[in-house]
Amino acid sequence: IVLSNGHTWKQQRHIGITALQKLGLGKKSIEHQIEEGAQTLVEIFTQTRGEPFDPSFPVINSVSNVICALSFGHQFAPEDENFQKLISALNILLKFTGNTFHMVYKLFPRLMDYLPGPHKEALVSAELILSFVREEIEKHKEFHSRHKPQDFIDHYLLQMEKSRNDPSSTYNEENLAQCVFDFFIAGTDTTFATLMWALLLLANHPHIQEKVQKEIEDVFGFSGSISYQDRKKLPYTNAVIHEMQRIKYVMLFGAPRQSTKDVKMRGYHIPKGTLIIPDLRSVLFDPEQWETPEEFNPNHFLDKEGKFITREQFLAFGIGQRVCVGEQLGRIETFIFLTSLLRAFRFQLPEGVRELNQAPVVQLIMHPHPYKLWSRRHLPPGPLALPLIGTFWANGFWLREDYFLKDKKRYGNIYTVFLGHTPAVVLSGFKTVKEGMTSFSEEFSDRPDDPFMNVLAKGRGIFLSNGHTWKQQRHIGITALRKLGLGKKSIEHQIEEGAQKLVEIFTETKGDPFDPSFPVINSVSNVICALSFGHQFAPEDENFQKLVQAMNILVKFSGDAFHMMYDVFSRLMNYLPGPHKEAMASAELILSFDVKMRGYHIPKGAFIIPDLRSVLFDPEQWETPEEFNPNHFLDKDGKFITREEFLPFGIGQRVCVGEQLARTETFIFLTSLLRAFSFQLPKGVKELNQAPVAKVIMHPHPYKLCAVPHTGIKLIKTP
């Protein structure tokens, strides 16, 4: 789904969306498992007893188990050996994406095949994840129910049977394995990063945390479960979650596209094959769209009455045809996990810590494999390109959260950068990103060529496929998500279970400082397991931990220097050791016409980068784009409002397939946690670092916080 194009992408995306819908994402099935995962997380947090702890391990376990439930139909116990291997592989893969070796791999893909380095470990981890998925597929083939598909694999196998005599069908076991792999890579790390940022922001902004907890307590008290549908009763909580996703948009920018035709946009000619980068960060920080774009301000999503409002500029899940397939799942996960934790704990900084680091760990930029050059004469303006290094000299060779902001100020909302010797057109700001991803949705629907990603996906799945394959894979993805209850009860139930488990894990910290990253990534990964396999894994399951570790390797590799080197010298890198080998192993383990836009000619094949970050920080769209301000999503009456400029899941044909899943996860996990805990800074810590670690997925720097259980709350032990 993620890296395919054309017919393959459309088919894989279709089955992804359909399966998610049928699995009841947003209904009760998957959501129930998310709720269980959230409760487990609460139990784990409770064990910390209020002492400082690192939440990352239980969080990644919980998130991964949601994917397990979605994909496999079951979750894993946190201690399951296989589950831990899965988690470990995911970690290796995710850490690889965006690091130096990843970047080097992009530049020298052939060379890196012959060199040692972390890319080798990432490749091993990828293979481990794919092997893990293939084993689940074999089990499903043996016990497959044609009449009552229970998870994504069931739905896909059923679609394979229906399409057996269709010569144009791209539904096969390799694409199935790659689709589940996509769920783990795209669905685990993004939700994990979202939850980690959420806990950090809440610990750094205790007054906002208190308001969220008060709203949850006033509406639900301390007993009973909170479902994703309950978000309508929690406008401020919903606004805070949206504002978290806006101000700490987890992607460096929107997933790159590639122009399938020559395009004329805003007077510029964008040739076919051009890399298109939708700078969604620029949308989310667009001063024309947000009142206080640089501030954490929940009022961005509230009207004057305090009601939640949706905003068109909120593009955290993308926009257009490639919008995130798992958006709804992500929303459900985030909501259930967070509300579960905040209901049970107060998160605070450890003693002696003034503030957690809010600067991100910057990682992945998607660099294309070298291909035919074309004249820049009619391309949008941009910095001078130097031989080999392109325009990297202008902003530096290291990724930063504001990497494209300087270029936007200098060249406007549509400009050209060179990734090595390959030109890429960057679309910045809400209006430009929306125009490019909707008016030219079909033309900008392909994924660009990326040597390292080609080795991993081979044009299969949803994210990296194109054309007919992409359309089929996306179709079955969307269909399966619908049938599994995305937005209904089935998948949501599993998310709720995951959130409850997360609450249990947080409870074990007993209020001491801890790192929430591990339990969060476990919980998010298990949501994907439930969605794909029909079951979740115990966090200690060996295979599950291998899966998570492989994902981590892949993610850490994306965007680093070795990744860039691989893209430029792909053949050489195949013979060299390095982190690209590990990333490939991790992935294997998981498994046209011209366009005219704004006066520019965009030729077929051009690299298009929708800068969604520029949308989310667009000062023309947000009142305080640089502030964490939940009022961005509330009207004057305090009611939640949707905003067109909120594009964290993307826009257009490539909008995230899993948007609804992600929304459900985020909502359920967060509400579950906030219902159970107050998150506080450890003693002596004044504030957590809010600067991100810049990679493909923008993670916060590692931190510890305290999950303080709410007095009077009755924690529900998961069976």
Secondary structure by P-SEA (a helix, b strand, c coil): ccccccaaaaaaaaaaaaaaaaacccccaaaaaaaaaaaaaaaaaaaaccccccaaaaaaaaaaaaaaaaacccccccccaaaaaaaaaaaaaaaacccaaaaaaaacaaaaaacccaaaaaaaaaaaaaaaaaaaaaaaaacccccccccaaaaaaaaaaaacccccccccaaaaaaaaaaaaacccaaaaaaaaaaaaaaaacaaaaaaaaaaaaaccccccccccccccccaaaaaaaaaaaacccccccccbbbbccccccccccccccbbbbcaaaaaaacccccccccccccccccccccbbbbbccccccccccccccaaaaaaaaaaaaaaaaaacbbbbbccccccccccccccccccccccbbbbccccccccccccccccccccccccccccaaaaaacccccbbbbcccbbbbbbccaaaaaaaacccccccccccccaaaaaacccccccccccaaaaaaaaaaaaaaaaacccccaaaaaaaaaaaaaaaaaaaaccccccaaaaaaaaaaaaaaaaacccccccccaaaaaaaaaaaaaaaacccaaaaaaaaaaaaaaacccaaaaaaaaaaacccbbbbcccbbbccccbbbcaaaaaaaccccccccccccccccccccccbbbbccccccccccccccaaaaaaaaaaaaaaaaaacbbbbccccccccccccccccccccccbbbbbcccccbbbbbcc
